[in-house]
Structures are given as C-alpha cells and as structure tokens.
Amino acid sequence: MKYIIFNWKSYLNISESMNLSKVVSKLPSTKKYKLISSPNNFYNLTLKSRYPKNIYAAQNVDLHGKGASTGSIDIQDLVSNKIKFCILGHSEVRSNFGETDLIIQKKTDLCLHNKITPIVCIGEPVDIYKSKKTKNYLKKQINKIFKKSNIYNEVILAYEPLWSIGTGLTPKMSEINDILQFLTKILKNYSFKKIKILYGGSVNLSNIKEILSLQKLDGVLVGSASTKPSFIKYFK
C-alpha cells in the first residue's frame, strides 16, 4: 500500500477545503493507496465532522501544551479529535518559524507518546545537492531527530529536497532511488517497529506514476498539485 499525503498548506479557504474533502470522500476504498489529507489546521475539526471517513493529518503541533500559549496547537487537541497523523519539520516550517532538528526530535517523541504517527520531513538545500553531499546531510538530520536508544512505533519519513519544493524541479528517478536505498540502509541502525519512506517535491500528474513505480518508495507527500481535484482523482 502506498501512502499518499495531500499537503494543502494554506492554499485553500474552508469552502475549497470542503470541496476537495468531498472529492476524497467519494473515491472508492482500495488497498492500493492510503489517502491522507492535511488541510490548514484551522479547518481540521470542521472537515473531520463533515467527512469522518477521510483520514486527516495536522500540518504541525506545538510543544507548549495547554495553558498560556497563545496561538499554539496542543497535542491533546489532535488526540481528542482523533487526528492520527502530523507533519513535522516541513521546510516551510523550518524556514518560516526557525524549527530545528532538535525541536523536530522533541515533537516526534511527543506525537509517538500520544499515538499519533509523525510524518517527519528531511531534505537538503541546493548547495548541498550540487556539492554531492546530500547523503551526509540527510544522515546528520536523521541522527539529530532519532535516537538509537529509542524504540519507535510507526514513523513516516518524507524525503523532500528543498530545491525541489514548489519549483517544478525534481531529481532524476535514479537519484531518488539511490537516496531511498541509502535511507533504507541507515534507518536499520534504529529500532523502528514500522517505518515508511515517502518522496516529496514537485510531485504532479506528469511524474506521479513514475515516482510511485520506485520499488523502495512507500508513497508521496504532495503540495500544490494535491489542491487540484484532477490529481486526487488519479487515485480512484
């Protein structure tokens, strides 16, 4: 089964999010794909109440907990509303809010402690890619986010090269496959009960078939393309 995560970011208003959720809800159930929608966090509860059979992911969560934390999204809000997945460490969150690998490590532990599956994003900037230091960069990210002494339940790792997100550029399939093999190998040094590896970065209708054909790939994390009904209907 391939995991298909629709990251709607902040592209859509509530009406548009409703319309897309309706499209998702009408897709026939299949063992081929696991479809997960990640709308603006503000809309999650409304969408879940209207389309309860859809699977939803939060776009982030905070470490502060309940109390005097204006603007925070508390982990218990996800738990009580049965949001089972949460995106962590997306490049836009890292750049816009200064989140570090250490913060992402703490949020990963917080999600797992509350039985929410973290979708942990990693990926290299263009200068690292051009200097052919991607593998070393990713290994350092993984070493900071995960502890070899921990036993992890289900974790989803999304490889998103920063230079590919929203640019229309993607690595060659051979490059993605090489990174998948590398990640599969180094992740064996950690104790994961279940680990899935996804690819993200300018995924669209023109390349989705080829990307999903990669043998070691467990799915995709899709941004702007996933706001189009035509893309969602590909998975019927």
C-alpha positions in Angstrom: 0.0 0.0 0.0 1.3 3.4 -1.0 0.8 6.4 1.4 -0.5 9.5 -0.5 -0.4 12.6 1.7 -2.2 15.7 0.4 -0.5 18.7 2.0 -2.9 21.6 1.2 -0.7 24.0 3.2 -2.5 27.4 3.3 -3.6 27.4 -0.3 -7.3 26.8 0.3 -10.2 28.5 2.2 -12.7 26.5 4.1 -15.1 26.2 1.2 -12.4 25.0 -1.2 -11.1 22.5 1.5 -14.7 21.2 1.9 -14.9 20.7 -1.9 -11.7 18.7 -2.0 -12.6 16.7 1.0 -15.8 15.7 -0.7 -13.8 14.5 -3.7 -11.6 12.4 -1.4 -14.6 11.0 0.3 -16.1 9.8 -2.9 -13.1 7.8 -4.0 -13.6 4.1 -3.8 -11.9 2.3 -1.0 -8.8 0.5 -2.1 -5.9 -1.5 -0.7 -3.5 0.1 -3.2 -3.4 3.6 -1.6 -3.8 5.1 1.9 -5.0 8.7 1.3 -4.3 11.3 4.0 -5.4 14.9 3.7 -3.6 17.7 5.5 -5.7 20.9 5.4 -5.0 24.1 7.2 -5.0 23.2 10.9 -7.8 25.7 11.5 -10.2 23.5 9.3 -9.3 20.0 10.5 -12.2 19.7 13.0 -14.8 21.0 10.6 -13.7 18.8 7.8 -13.5 15.7 10.0 -17.0 16.3 11.3 -18.4 16.6 7.7 -16.3 13.8 6.2 -15.5 11.5 9.1 -14.3 8.6 7.0 -11.4 10.7 5.5 -8.1 10.4 7.2 -6.5 13.7 8.3 -3.1 14.9 9.3 -2.2 18.1 11.2 0.3 20.4 9.5 2.2 20.9 12.8 1.9 20.8 16.5 3.4 22.7 19.4 5.4 21.6 22.4 3.9 24.0 24.9 0.8 22.2 25.9 -2.4 23.7 27.3 -2.3 26.9 29.1 -0.9 30.4 28.5 0.3 29.7 24.9 -1.4 32.0 22.5 -1.7 30.6 19.0 -0.4 27.1 19.9 -1.8 23.8 18.7 -1.8 21.4 21.6 -1.2 17.7 21.1 -4.3 16.9 23.1 -6.4 18.8 20.5 -5.2 16.3 17.9 -5.8 13.3 20.2 -9.3 14.3 21.3 -10.3 15.0 17.7 -8.8 11.7 16.5 -6.3 13.2 14.2 -3.9 10.3 13.7 -1.1 11.9 11.7 1.0 15.1 11.9 3.5 16.6 9.5 6.7 17.7 11.3 9.8 19.5 10.1 8.4 20.7 6.7 10.9 23.0 5.1 8.5 25.9 5.2 8.0 25.4 8.9 11.8 25.3 9.4 12.4 28.5 7.4 9.3 30.5 8.5 9.4 29.6 12.2 13.0 28.6 12.7 12.3 25.0 13.7 15.5 22.9 14.2 16.1 19.2 14.1 16.2 19.3 17.9 12.7 20.8 18.0 11.5 18.2 15.5 13.0 15.4 17.6 11.0 16.6 20.6 7.8 16.9 18.5 8.4 13.4 17.1 8.6 12.0 20.6 5.6 13.9 21.7 3.5 12.6 18.8 4.6 9.0 19.3 3.9 9.2 23.1 0.3 10.3 22.2 -0.1 7.5 19.5 0.0 10.0 16.6 2.1 9.0 13.6 4.7 11.7 12.8 5.4 12.5 9.1 9.0 13.7 9.5 10.4 15.8 6.7 14.1 15.9 5.8 15.9 17.2 2.8 18.9 19.1 1.5 19.3 22.7 0.1 20.6 23.2 -3.4 24.2 23.9 -2.5 24.5 20.6 -0.7 22.9 18.8 -3.6 25.2 20.5 -6.1 28.3 19.6 -4.0 27.1 16.0 -3.8 26.9 16.0 0.0 23.2 15.0 0.2 23.7 11.7 1.9 25.9 13.1 4.6 23.4 16.0 5.2 20.5 13.6 5.5 22.4 11.3 7.8 23.1 14.2 10.2 19.4 15.2 10.1 18.3 11.6 11.0 20.9 11.3 13.8 19.6 14.5 15.4 15.9 13.6 15.1 16.0 10.0 16.1 17.8 8.2 19.0 19.4 4.8 18.5 18.4 4.0 22.1 14.7 4.5 21.5 12.2 2.0 20.2 9.9 3.8 17.8 6.4 2.8 16.7 5.1 3.8 13.3 7.1 6.7 11.7 6.8 8.1 8.2 9.9 9.8 6.8 9.4 12.1 3.9 12.4 12.9 1.8 11.9 16.4 0.3 14.9 18.0 -1.4 14.5 21.7 -0.6 15.4 22.8 -4.1 12.6 20.8 -5.5 9.7 22.0 -3.3 7.4 24.3 -5.4 10.0 24.8 -8.1 8.8 22.2 -10.7 12.2 20.6 -10.5 12.7 17.0 -9.4 15.7 14.8 -9.0 16.2 12.1 -11.6 14.4 8.8 -10.8 17.8 7.2 -10.4 18.8 9.9 -7.8 15.6 9.3 -5.8 16.1 5.6 -5.9 19.7 6.0 -4.8 18.6 8.1 -1.8 15.9 5.6 -1.0 18.4 2.8 -0.8 20.7 4.9 1.3 17.9 5.8 3.8 16.7 2.2 4.0 20.2 1.2 4.9 20.9 3.7 7.6 17.5 3.5 9.2 18.3 -0.1 10.0 20.5 1.3 12.7 17.4 2.5 14.6 14.6 0.5 16.3 11.5 1.2 14.2 8.5 -1.1 14.6 7.3 0.4 11.3 9.0 2.9 9.0 7.7 4.2 5.7 9.8 6.4 3.3 8.0 8.9 1.1 9.2 11.3 -1.5 8.0 14.9 -1.8 8.9 17.8 -4.1 7.1 19.0 -7.2 5.1 15.8 -7.5 2.3 16.2 -10.1 0.2 14.3 -12.6 3.1 14.1 -15.1 5.5 12.3 -12.8 3.4 10.6 -10.2 3.2 7.2 -12.0 7.0 7.1 -12.5 7.7 8.1 -8.9 5.3 5.6 -7.4 6.9 2.9 -9.5 10.1 3.1 -7.4 10.3 -0.2 -5.6 11.6 1.0 -2.2 9.2 4.0 -2.1 6.2 3.8 0.2 4.4 6.8 -1.1 4.5 10.6 -1.7 3.9 13.9 0.1 2.3 16.3 -2.4 1.8 20.0 -2.1 0.2 22.4 -4.6 -0.7 19.6 -7.1 -2.9 18.0 -4.5 -5.2 21.0 -4.4 -6.5 20.0 -7.8 -9.4 17.6 -8.0 -7.9 16.0 -11.1 -4.8 15.0 -9.1 -6.9 13.5 -6.3 -9.0 11.6 -8.8 -5.9 9.9 -10.1 -6.1 7.6 -7.0 -9.5 6.3 -7.6 
